[in-house]
Amino acid sequence: MFMEGIQMVFDKQIETAARADMEKLQLSRLKDCVGRVYKNVPLYKEKFDRAGLKPADIKSLNDIRNIPFTLKDDLRDTYPFGMFAVPQKQIVRVHASSGTTGKPTVVGYTKNDLDMWSSVMARLCCAGGVTPEDTAQVAFGYGLFTGAFGLHYSLEKIGAMVIPASSGNTEKQIMLMKDFGSTVLVSTPSYALYISEVMEKMGIDPKRDLKLKYGLFGAEASTEHMRDQLEKRLNIIATENYGLSEIIGPGVSGECTHKCGMHINEDHFLVEIIDPVSGEVLKDGEQGEVVITAMSKEALPILRYRTKDISYLIPEKCTCGRTLKRMAKITGRSDDMLTIRGVNVFPSQIETVLLSSQEVEPHYEIIVRRENWLDQLEVLVELADASLLDNYSKLESLQNTIRAELKTILSLDAKVTLVQPSTLKRFQGKAQRVTDLREE
């Protein structure tokens, strides 16, 4: 199961498979999946019949383009269990989204699904540097959210010792890291950043006082500048993993320690990139919306799920030796994109500018207002040194510099407001950076 070398590989046969062998396996699993959902999930039978499509029409991987998309609303409209492809007695666990914009999306797992989930995530943990010798501290919240459980069981499968710390109680998190000798931190990148901030206030030096080596981060997109901050502040190698509750939870893809794209577990998940407006499938290397088919999930197989996440595919073999296609880091979401005076703006663009400055902290809030019928963009950002507030000329110079850099990147003017350190909200789960007041 394990291959030792420069990089430990959990499943060599799959992770280094030839392209022809992988595509043969994918087609077999896709055909099986289509047949199962057509037979067992009324929503899919209705979608196929409306499109004039039968399971027998799927004869090649390219035929997937003829299958209608699945949307989050489909899961909400069939709430709670209408998308399940097996009898309820075979479901051994359910998870659900928070449901902040309506009813939660409910996902189910059979025993085989849970085994598959722990295996695909174990691959990604190994790619991120974890070995059986490690002690991993899981600082995701446990509950209906999939993140903590997805990492927890995969780390145990590898043989690492797991500390199920959950999120919150940051001072205790740091105490456990120190006393238990944690070598791996699992959390959102924004919470890890907050942990590093609390460490500094407690006088904890990660290089001197801790044994941390790796950070496995997910549940929210982050920039390369954010990674640089995390690696510097926590003295770790930081990798990112990707997944959605609707698909499996974390486990769709993840970075190896070379950090050059997230390896996709292609034997279970078919990933396409589409134009988010036209729905047309794009070529490898072209940026668009991520669409995922979960071929081997028993309880909740999903066909062509529109994630609204923005990325592109990298087909070349990785330096680590894995042949699995990779996804570039998520740069944002199509539904997180702000349109301001006709200009499309992603929060990640703003974050890149802010984190390139040593004089501000990586904590910010984007506020959009409508004044006199025009959209106005304001960016609140914390100063690294509060004494700057007493030096008007330096403060003004820093504001003007950031404002000019934002204008270059965004092609529009934004108001920049510098605030005292530790005044903006911190997040233990997914960071909420945008406050849109235009409808108020």
KEPA-168557 format. One line per field, with one value per residue (C-alpha): residue number from 1; residue in three letters; x, y, z. Coordinates in pm, 1 decimal, decimal comma, padded with zeros to 6 digits. Layout:
<recs>
ketor = [NUM  ...]
vogu = [ALA  ...]
east = [X  ...]
north = [Y  ...]
up = [Z  ...]
</recs>
This chain:
<recs>
ketor = [1  2  3  4  5  6  7  8  9  10  11  12  13  14  15  16  17  18  19  20  21  22  23  24  25  26  27  28  29  30  31  32  33  34  35  36  37  38  39  40  41  42  43  44  45  46  47  48  49  50  51  52  53  54  55  56  57  58  59  60  61  62  63  64  65  66  67  68  69  70  71  72  73  74  75  76  77  78  79  80  81  82  83  84  85  86  87  88  89  90  91  92  93  94  95  96  97  98  99  100  101  102  103  104  105  106  107  108  109  110  111  112  113  114  115  116  117  118  119  120  121  122  123  124  125  126  127  128  129  130  131  132  133  134  135  136  137  138  139  140  141  142  143  144  145  146  147  148  149  150  151  152  153  154  155  156  157  158  159  160  161  162  163  164  165  166  167  168  169  170  171  172  173  174  175  176  177  178  179  180  181  182  183  184  185  186  187  188  189  190  191  192  193  194  195  196  197  198  199  200  201  202  203  204  205  206  207  208  209  210  211  212  213  214  215  216  217  218  219  220  221  222  223  224  225  226  227  228  229  230  231  232  233  234  235  236  237  238  239  240  241  242  243  244  245  246  247  248  249  250  251  252  253  254  255  256  257  258  259  260  261  262  263  264  265  266  267  268  269  270  271  272  273  274  275  276  277  278  279  280  281  282  283  284  285  286  287  288  289  290  291  292  293  294  295  296  297  298  299  300  301  302  303  304  305  306  307  308  309  310  311  312  313  314  315  316  317  318  319  320  321  322  323  324  325  326  327  328  329  330  331  332  333  334  335  336  337  338  339  340  341  342  343  344  345  346  347  348  349  350  351  352  353  354  355  356  357  358  359  360  361  362  363  364  365  366  367  368  369  370  371  372  373  374  375  376  377  378  379  380  381  382  383  384  385  386  387  388  389  390  391  392  393  394  395  396  397  398  399  400  401  402  403  404  405  406  407  408  409  410  411  412  413  414  415  416  417  418  419  420  421  422  423  424  425  426  427  428  429  430  431  432  433  434  435  436  437  438  439  440]
vogu = [MET  PHE  MET  GLU  GLY  ILE  GLN  MET  VAL  PHE  ASP  LYS  GLN  ILE  GLU  THR  ALA  ALA  ARG  ALA  ASP  MET  GLU  LYS  LEU  GLN  LEU  SER  ARG  LEU  LYS  ASP  CYS  VAL  GLY  ARG  VAL  TYR  LYS  ASN  VAL  PRO  LEU  TYR  LYS  GLU  LYS  PHE  ASP  ARG  ALA  GLY  LEU  LYS  PRO  ALA  ASP  ILE  LYS  SER  LEU  ASN  ASP  ILE  ARG  ASN  ILE  PRO  PHE  THR  LEU  LYS  ASP  ASP  LEU  ARG  ASP  THR  TYR  PRO  PHE  GLY  MET  PHE  ALA  VAL  PRO  GLN  LYS  GLN  ILE  VAL  ARG  VAL  HIS  ALA  SER  SER  GLY  THR  THR  GLY  LYS  PRO  THR  VAL  VAL  GLY  TYR  THR  LYS  ASN  ASP  LEU  ASP  MET  TRP  SER  SER  VAL  MET  ALA  ARG  LEU  CYS  CYS  ALA  GLY  GLY  VAL  THR  PRO  GLU  ASP  THR  ALA  GLN  VAL  ALA  PHE  GLY  TYR  GLY  LEU  PHE  THR  GLY  ALA  PHE  GLY  LEU  HIS  TYR  SER  LEU  GLU  LYS  ILE  GLY  ALA  MET  VAL  ILE  PRO  ALA  SER  SER  GLY  ASN  THR  GLU  LYS  GLN  ILE  MET  LEU  MET  LYS  ASP  PHE  GLY  SER  THR  VAL  LEU  VAL  SER  THR  PRO  SER  TYR  ALA  LEU  TYR  ILE  SER  GLU  VAL  MET  GLU  LYS  MET  GLY  ILE  ASP  PRO  LYS  ARG  ASP  LEU  LYS  LEU  LYS  TYR  GLY  LEU  PHE  GLY  ALA  GLU  ALA  SER  THR  GLU  HIS  MET  ARG  ASP  GLN  LEU  GLU  LYS  ARG  LEU  ASN  ILE  ILE  ALA  THR  GLU  ASN  TYR  GLY  LEU  SER  GLU  ILE  ILE  GLY  PRO  GLY  VAL  SER  GLY  GLU  CYS  THR  HIS  LYS  CYS  GLY  MET  HIS  ILE  ASN  GLU  ASP  HIS  PHE  LEU  VAL  GLU  ILE  ILE  ASP  PRO  VAL  SER  GLY  GLU  VAL  LEU  LYS  ASP  GLY  GLU  GLN  GLY  GLU  VAL  VAL  ILE  THR  ALA  MET  SER  LYS  GLU  ALA  LEU  PRO  ILE  LEU  ARG  TYR  ARG  THR  LYS  ASP  ILE  SER  TYR  LEU  ILE  PRO  GLU  LYS  CYS  THR  CYS  GLY  ARG  THR  LEU  LYS  ARG  MET  ALA  LYS  ILE  THR  GLY  ARG  SER  ASP  ASP  MET  LEU  THR  ILE  ARG  GLY  VAL  ASN  VAL  PHE  PRO  SER  GLN  ILE  GLU  THR  VAL  LEU  LEU  SER  SER  GLN  GLU  VAL  GLU  PRO  HIS  TYR  GLU  ILE  ILE  VAL  ARG  ARG  GLU  ASN  TRP  LEU  ASP  GLN  LEU  GLU  VAL  LEU  VAL  GLU  LEU  ALA  ASP  ALA  SER  LEU  LEU  ASP  ASN  TYR  SER  LYS  LEU  GLU  SER  LEU  GLN  ASN  THR  ILE  ARG  ALA  GLU  LEU  LYS  THR  ILE  LEU  SER  LEU  ASP  ALA  LYS  VAL  THR  LEU  VAL  GLN  PRO  SER  THR  LEU  LYS  ARG  PHE  GLN  GLY  LYS  ALA  GLN  ARG  VAL  THR  ASP  LEU  ARG  GLU  GLU]
east = [00000,0  00278,8  00578,8  00875,2  01102,0  01141,1  00763,3  00555,9  00278,8  -00026,9  -00152,1  00124,8  -00079,8  -00341,6  -00132,6  00125,5  -00110,5  -00066,4  -00319,4  -00476,2  -00529,9  -00682,7  -00924,7  -01030,7  -01112,5  -01293,1  -01514,0  -01609,9  -01702,8  -01883,7  -02104,3  -02184,1  -02265,2  -02497,0  -02685,0  -02728,6  -02855,8  -03092,9  -03244,8  -03247,3  -03264,4  -03588,6  -03431,1  -03164,5  -03412,7  -03619,2  -03311,2  -03201,9  -03548,8  -03591,7  -03258,6  -03348,3  -03053,8  -03024,5  -02746,3  -02647,9  -02564,5  -02256,8  -01994,5  -01685,2  -01556,6  -01639,7  -02005,8  -02017,2  -02069,2  -02420,3  -02522,2  -02714,9  -02546,2  -02637,5  -02685,9  -02690,9  -03060,8  -03119,6  -03000,7  -03209,2  -03519,8  -03488,7  -03415,8  -03340,6  -03280,3  -03425,2  -03084,8  -02979,2  -02920,8  -02945,1  -03210,2  -03186,2  -03097,2  -02761,8  -02674,8  -02440,1  -02368,2  -02502,3  -02336,7  -02486,9  -02390,2  -02465,4  -02765,8  -02691,0  -02873,4  -03163,2  -03215,1  -02891,4  -02759,6  -02765,5  -02510,9  -02504,9  -02240,4  -02248,6  -01975,8  -01796,3  -01823,5  -01655,9  -01374,9  -01326,2  -01333,6  -01063,8  -00849,4  -00861,5  -00790,8  -00507,0  -00343,8  -00357,3  -00228,9  00070,4  00125,1  00130,3  00411,5  00231,4  00378,2  00282,0  00535,4  00336,9  00101,0  -00181,3  -00395,6  -00734,9  -00861,3  -01167,9  -01504,5  -01653,2  -02021,6  -02227,5  -01938,6  -01734,8  -01385,7  -01282,2  -01405,5  -01254,8  -00907,6  -00948,7  -01009,4  -00758,7  -00483,1  -00566,7  -00561,4  -00206,3  -00109,9  -00057,0  -00167,9  -00472,4  -00565,1  -00935,7  -00903,6  -01189,8  -01195,8  -01186,4  -01023,6  -00706,3  -00487,7  -00569,8  -00493,1  -00145,8  -00098,1  -00187,0  00052,7  00332,6  00253,5  00157,3  00428,0  00193,7  00375,8  00075,3  -00192,5  -00526,6  -00748,9  -00867,3  -00582,5  -00748,7  -00774,5  -00412,7  -00315,3  -00508,3  -00338,7  -00000,7  -00112,3  -00214,1  00114,7  00303,5  00101,6  00170,5  00543,4  00544,9  00808,6  00718,4  01084,1  01189,9  00884,8  00689,4  00745,6  00511,8  00629,2  00323,1  -00004,7  -00294,5  -00533,0  -00871,5  -01238,2  -01155,7  -00944,4  -00616,7  -00347,7  00022,9  00088,3  -00128,4  00071,9  00396,4  00265,0  00158,2  00488,7  00687,3  00478,6  00431,0  00759,2  00576,7  00528,8  00172,9  -00033,4  -00392,3  -00659,1  -00994,4  -01338,5  -01706,3  -01962,0  -02184,3  -01908,8  -01736,1  -01598,9  -01224,6  -01057,2  -01123,4  -00772,8  -00473,6  -00119,4  00201,0  00493,7  00612,8  00306,1  00246,7  -00120,9  -00369,5  -00355,9  -00705,8  -00817,1  -00919,8  -01023,0  -01321,2  -01377,2  -01402,2  -01319,4  -01409,4  -01356,5  -01638,8  -01713,7  -01941,2  -02166,7  -02199,2  -02137,7  -01891,5  -01612,7  -01273,4  -00933,2  -00668,7  -00498,3  -00801,3  -00953,6  -01319,1  -01568,5  -01490,6  -01747,6  -01715,0  -01867,7  -01843,8  -01845,9  -01798,8  -01999,7  -02276,5  -02508,8  -02489,1  -02334,1  -02328,2  -02314,6  -02150,3  -02191,0  -02133,0  -01913,9  -01883,5  -01514,4  -01268,0  -00957,0  -00788,7  -00641,0  -00272,9  -00226,1  00152,5  00320,8  00423,5  00780,3  00678,8  00615,8  00235,2  00059,7  -00283,0  -00409,2  -00386,3  -00611,2  -00462,9  -00538,6  -00892,4  -00874,9  -01230,4  -01592,0  -01811,0  -02076,1  -01817,2  -01716,7  -01817,6  -01927,6  -01846,3  -01918,4  -01898,7  -01565,5  -01537,3  -01348,0  -01239,9  -01145,1  -00829,5  -00703,6  -00733,0  -00570,9  -00268,5  -00206,5  -00250,2  -00031,2  00254,9  00297,2  00501,0  00330,7  -00015,7  -00147,8  -00326,0  -00662,9  -00901,7  -01265,8  -01410,2  -01714,3  -01929,3  -02180,4  -02401,4  -02380,0  -02559,6  -02642,9  -02277,0  -02100,7  -01821,7  -01550,2  -01377,0  -01104,7  -01038,5  -00696,8  -00509,0  -00176,5  00113,0  00237,5  -00014,6  00240,1  00182,2  -00151,4  00044,0  00247,4  00009,5  00256,2  00358,3  -00003,5  -00110,2  00180,9  00091,2  -00275,9  -00185,2  00053,9  -00204,4  -00472,5  -00251,8  -00164,5  -00531,6  -00619,3  -00354,6  -00485,0  -00858,9  -00881,9  -01097,1  -01041,4  -01099,5  -01100,6  -00838,3  -00891,0  -00609,7  -00721,7  -00551,7  -00407,9  -00645,5  -00962,6  -01110,3  -01304,0  -01115,5  -01253,1  -01228,6  -01409,9  -01441,6  -01344,3  -01616,4  -01425,4  -01699,3  -01976,3  -02208,4  -02438,5  -02577,0  -02920,6  -02965,0]
north = [00000,0  00243,5  00327,8  00482,5  00729,6  01101,4  01118,6  00849,1  00727,9  00561,4  00380,2  00349,3  00152,6  00428,2  00735,6  00648,5  00478,1  00518,5  00755,1  00483,1  00258,2  00541,5  00637,1  00274,3  00255,3  00589,4  00484,9  00159,9  00341,2  00620,5  00371,6  00189,8  00517,3  00637,2  00307,6  00316,1  00672,7  00630,1  00327,2  00448,6  00830,8  00978,8  01321,5  01176,7  00964,1  01276,4  01475,9  01199,3  01149,9  01523,4  01533,7  01227,4  01039,0  00674,7  00508,7  00304,3  00631,9  00678,7  00493,6  00712,5  00962,1  01243,0  01141,3  01281,8  01620,7  01510,6  01453,0  01741,9  01929,7  01875,6  02190,9  02252,7  02335,3  01977,3  01853,4  02112,2  02034,2  01662,6  01729,4  01531,8  01190,5  01215,3  01193,3  00871,6  00580,0  00305,6  00216,6  00415,2  00100,6  00095,4  00449,9  00442,0  00814,9  01149,9  01489,2  01820,8  02170,9  02464,5  02566,5  02940,1  03015,5  02774,2  02412,0  02221,8  01984,9  01636,4  01373,0  01006,0  00733,8  00354,3  00151,2  00123,7  00500,4  00565,4  00325,4  00492,8  00837,3  00752,0  00596,3  00886,3  01136,0  00917,7  00951,4  01328,3  01331,4  01122,9  01357,7  01643,8  01478,7  01275,5  00940,7  00686,0  00858,0  01183,5  01328,8  01518,3  01780,4  01824,2  02177,8  02154,7  02153,4  01806,5  01764,6  01769,6  01947,8  01690,7  01838,1  01697,5  01343,1  01328,7  01401,4  01215,1  00866,4  00903,8  01000,4  00698,9  00481,6  00597,6  00513,1  00864,8  00955,8  01184,0  01457,4  01543,4  01893,3  02044,4  02420,6  02699,7  02739,2  02852,1  02875,6  02511,6  02418,4  02563,0  02390,0  02055,4  02119,8  02178,6  01906,2  01632,3  01714,3  01774,3  01755,8  01815,8  02086,8  02038,1  02346,9  02627,4  02857,5  03156,3  02974,5  02860,7  03221,5  03319,5  03038,3  03182,2  03524,1  03386,9  03196,8  03521,5  03683,7  03381,1  03400,9  03066,6  03032,1  02743,0  02685,8  02665,4  02535,8  02316,1  02017,6  02123,1  02018,0  02016,2  02199,4  02036,2  02319,5  02325,9  02436,6  02779,0  02914,2  03086,6  03264,0  03189,5  03493,7  03337,7  03015,6  03211,3  03371,9  03036,3  02867,2  03155,4  03200,6  02832,3  02691,6  02433,4  02308,4  02413,3  02219,3  02263,0  01998,5  02031,5  01876,6  01943,5  01782,5  01714,4  01510,6  01333,9  01601,3  01667,5  01411,0  01516,5  01656,9  01785,0  01911,3  01717,7  01890,6  02021,8  02251,8  02267,7  02180,2  01954,4  01587,6  01463,6  01120,7  01047,2  00686,9  00813,4  01169,5  01292,1  01663,5  01895,9  02268,6  02458,2  02810,6  02923,7  03116,2  02886,5  02551,8  02455,8  02218,8  02392,2  02249,2  02158,9  02478,7  02701,8  02858,9  02811,8  02650,5  02310,9  02037,1  01701,4  01357,7  01123,5  00790,4  00534,1  00679,6  00432,4  00641,0  00967,5  00936,3  01279,0  01352,5  01671,3  01876,8  02247,9  02359,6  02729,8  02707,6  02856,2  02662,0  02487,5  02142,7  02046,6  01717,4  01674,3  01424,6  01587,6  01614,6  01384,5  01101,2  01097,0  01082,4  01195,6  01515,6  01818,9  02116,2  02458,8  02626,0  02762,2  03132,9  03210,6  03120,3  03233,8  03328,5  03509,7  03727,8  04085,9  04298,2  04658,1  04925,5  04659,7  04518,5  04159,0  04143,8  03834,3  03866,0  03665,3  03950,6  04191,9  03944,7  03908,5  04283,2  04311,4  04016,4  04147,7  04434,7  04381,4  04677,3  04522,6  04200,9  03933,2  04026,1  04230,1  04298,9  04399,9  04627,5  04712,6  04995,5  05182,8  05560,4  05793,0  05491,1  05394,7  05094,8  05186,1  04946,1  04983,2  04758,4  04752,0  04612,2  04581,4  04749,7  04535,3  04818,3  05037,7  05319,8  05400,7  05549,5  05829,2  05905,9  06066,8  06097,8  05730,1  05623,2  05826,4  05695,9  05332,8  05391,9  05549,5  05265,7  04995,6  05193,6  05229,9  04858,6  04764,1  04994,4  04827,5  04479,4  04551,8  04829,8  05034,4  05264,0  05140,6  05322,2  05180,0  05212,4  05108,1  05000,1  04906,6  04555,6  04287,7  04483,4  04286,0  03965,2  03634,4  03306,6  02952,7  02810,5  02950,4  03315,1  03560,0  03846,6  04026,7  04248,3  04352,9  04634,4  04724,1  04580,0  04761,8]
up = [00000,0  00087,8  -00127,2  00048,7  -00128,7  -00162,2  -00122,0  00045,1  -00188,5  -00037,2  -00348,5  -00609,5  -00864,5  -00894,6  -00824,6  -01090,9  -01341,0  -01716,2  -01874,8  -02090,1  -01787,4  -01586,5  -01865,0  -01908,2  -01535,9  -01546,9  -01837,6  -01667,8  -01346,9  -01531,3  -01718,0  -01394,1  -01218,4  -01495,2  -01491,2  -01113,3  -01091,1  -01385,5  -01214,7  -00854,0  -00846,0  -00986,6  -01042,9  -01272,4  -01466,8  -01523,4  -01634,9  -01875,8  -02020,3  -02071,7  -02256,1  -02465,2  -02316,5  -02209,4  -02004,1  -02311,4  -02492,4  -02270,1  -02475,0  -02422,3  -02168,6  -02409,6  -02393,4  -02041,0  -02206,1  -02305,6  -01944,2  -01781,7  -01496,4  -01132,5  -00923,0  -00550,8  -00584,1  -00700,0  -00361,4  -00178,7  -00384,2  -00298,5  00072,0  00275,5  00111,6  -00239,0  -00411,6  -00238,0  -00475,5  -00210,8  00048,6  00369,8  00566,9  00383,1  00493,6  00791,7  00819,4  00700,7  00680,2  00574,6  00476,6  00704,5  00495,7  00525,5  00198,5  00241,6  00340,8  00402,1  00139,2  00292,1  00190,2  00283,6  00305,7  00295,0  00466,1  00131,0  00081,6  00416,0  00331,8  -00006,6  00157,0  00408,8  00134,3  -00112,9  00164,2  00294,6  -00046,4  -00015,9  00341,4  00231,6  -00061,5  00189,6  00383,6  00652,6  00758,7  01028,9  01255,6  01270,6  01530,7  01362,6  01534,1  01367,7  01431,0  01208,0  01378,7  01430,4  01347,4  01028,8  00855,0  00658,9  00703,9  01040,9  00979,0  00630,1  00765,7  01094,3  00955,7  00672,6  00916,0  01131,0  00818,0  00747,7  01104,8  01237,2  01589,4  01574,0  01821,2  01756,6  01901,7  01696,1  01633,7  01888,4  02231,2  02060,2  02369,4  02447,6  02085,5  02129,4  02464,9  02304,7  02016,7  02261,7  02515,5  02265,8  02014,0  01719,4  01386,9  01157,3  01181,2  01003,2  00976,8  00754,2  00647,6  00813,9  01148,5  01123,9  01071,4  01383,4  01578,6  01477,6  01599,5  01940,2  01962,5  01921,8  02201,8  02426,1  02357,3  02175,2  01903,6  01665,8  01575,6  01938,6  02122,6  01879,2  01651,3  01369,7  01023,0  00798,4  00757,4  00570,1  00488,7  00321,9  00330,0  00184,1  -00098,9  -00016,1  -00211,9  -00244,0  -00025,5  00245,1  00215,4  00250,7  00569,3  00715,8  00637,2  00781,4  01096,5  01182,4  01046,4  00831,8  00477,7  00393,2  00139,7  00031,7  -00023,9  -00195,7  -00179,5  -00130,0  00097,8  -00202,0  -00368,1  -00075,7  00157,5  00147,1  -00076,1  -00434,3  -00480,8  -00287,7  -00320,9  -00271,8  -00103,2  -00441,4  -00428,1  -00802,9  -00827,5  -00647,0  -00753,8  -00843,6  -00725,9  -01082,2  -01027,2  -00825,4  -00947,9  -01306,4  -01317,9  -01604,0  -01645,7  -01814,9  -01925,0  -01639,4  -01879,7  -02181,1  -02006,1  -02278,6  -02169,5  -02183,9  -02271,1  -02013,0  -01900,0  -01963,0  -01653,1  -01573,2  -01335,9  -01182,7  -01257,4  -01078,1  -01128,1  -00826,4  -01010,2  -00735,5  -00447,4  -00358,1  -00141,8  -00333,6  -00680,3  -00844,8  -01217,3  -01343,7  -01026,6  -01083,4  -00794,1  -00891,5  -00794,3  -01043,8  -01150,9  -01445,6  -01512,8  -01538,4  -01729,5  -01710,9  -01477,8  -01150,0  -01022,7  -00735,3  -00983,1  -00965,3  -01301,3  -01179,0  -01339,0  -01115,7  -01042,9  -00992,3  -00659,2  -00647,2  -00728,8  -00621,2  -00685,0  -00968,9  -00711,0  -00493,5  -00786,0  -00727,0  -01021,5  -00936,5  -01194,2  -01464,3  -01343,4  -01218,6  -00887,6  -00692,2  -00322,3  -00397,3  -00617,5  -00326,4  -00086,1  -00314,9  -00303,3  00073,1  00164,0  -00045,8  00202,3  00518,7  00687,1  00708,3  00859,4  00650,4  00801,1  00590,7  00508,6  00173,0  00192,3  -00108,9  -00089,0  -00334,7  -00310,5  -00551,5  -00770,3  -00804,7  -00647,3  -00406,0  -00290,3  00047,1  00184,9  00559,6  00647,2  00976,0  01031,8  01149,1  01372,5  01556,7  01587,2  01221,2  01322,6  01491,5  01180,0  00933,5  00648,0  00660,4  00701,2  00399,7  00195,4  00277,1  00194,6  -00138,6  -00223,5  -00154,6  -00335,4  -00644,4  -00646,3  -00614,5  -00902,6  -01119,0  -01039,3  -01036,4  -01295,1  -01057,9  -00762,5  -00407,7  -00076,6  00159,6  00535,3  00767,6  01114,7  01439,5  01484,5  01615,4  01540,1  01248,8  01299,5  01321,3  01184,8  01322,0  01018,7  00668,8  00651,7  00543,1  00385,1  00189,1  00326,4  00042,8  00152,8  -00189,3  -00122,1  00209,5]
</recs>
